[in-house]
Amino acid sequence: MSEKKKMFSDSRWNDTSKPKIIGYRDITEEEEEKYSKMAQEFLRKKGVIKKDK
């Protein structure tokens, strides 16, 4: 790397375009509840949230 060139000066590091949304789909309330419970169980196993009393 040349000493004159600044770090992170390449255009790929300074891209200001908006992100593209890919793979979006609506989910039902039942699915949302199911995934929420799965996430809470996982976080309890890892000790991130306390277990219910």
C-alpha positions as CSV (number, residue, x, y, z in Angstrom):
1,M,0.0,0.0,0.0
2,S,1.4,3.4,-0.8
3,E,2.0,5.8,2.0
4,K,0.2,8.7,0.2
5,K,-3.1,6.9,-0.1
6,K,-5.5,7.2,2.9
7,M,-7.0,4.1,4.4
8,F,-10.6,3.2,3.4
9,S,-10.5,5.7,0.5
10,D,-11.8,3.1,-2.0
11,S,-15.4,3.7,-3.2
12,R,-16.5,0.3,-1.7
13,W,-15.9,1.7,1.8
14,N,-17.8,4.9,1.1
15,D,-20.9,3.6,-0.6
16,T,-23.9,5.8,0.3
17,S,-26.5,4.1,-1.8
18,K,-29.7,2.8,-0.1
19,P,-29.7,-0.9,0.9
20,K,-31.9,-3.2,-1.1
21,I,-34.5,-5.3,0.6
22,I,-34.5,-8.9,-0.5
23,G,-36.5,-11.9,0.6
24,Y,-39.3,-9.9,2.4
25,R,-42.6,-11.6,3.1
26,D,-45.5,-11.0,5.4
27,I,-45.9,-13.4,8.3
28,T,-49.1,-14.3,10.2
29,E,-49.6,-13.4,13.8
30,E,-49.3,-17.1,14.7
31,E,-45.9,-17.3,13.0
32,E,-44.8,-14.2,14.7
33,E,-45.8,-15.5,18.1
34,K,-44.1,-18.9,17.3
35,Y,-40.8,-17.2,16.3
36,S,-40.9,-14.9,19.3
37,K,-41.3,-17.9,21.7
38,M,-38.4,-19.7,19.9
39,A,-36.2,-16.6,20.3
40,Q,-37.1,-16.2,24.0
41,E,-36.3,-19.9,24.7
42,F,-33.0,-19.6,23.0
43,L,-32.1,-16.4,25.0
44,R,-33.1,-18.2,28.2
45,K,-30.9,-21.1,27.4
46,K,-28.0,-18.8,26.8
47,G,-28.7,-16.8,30.0
48,V,-29.4,-13.5,28.3
49,I,-32.9,-13.3,29.9
50,K,-33.9,-14.7,33.2
51,K,-36.1,-17.8,33.5
52,D,-39.8,-17.3,34.4
53,K,-40.6,-17.9,38.1
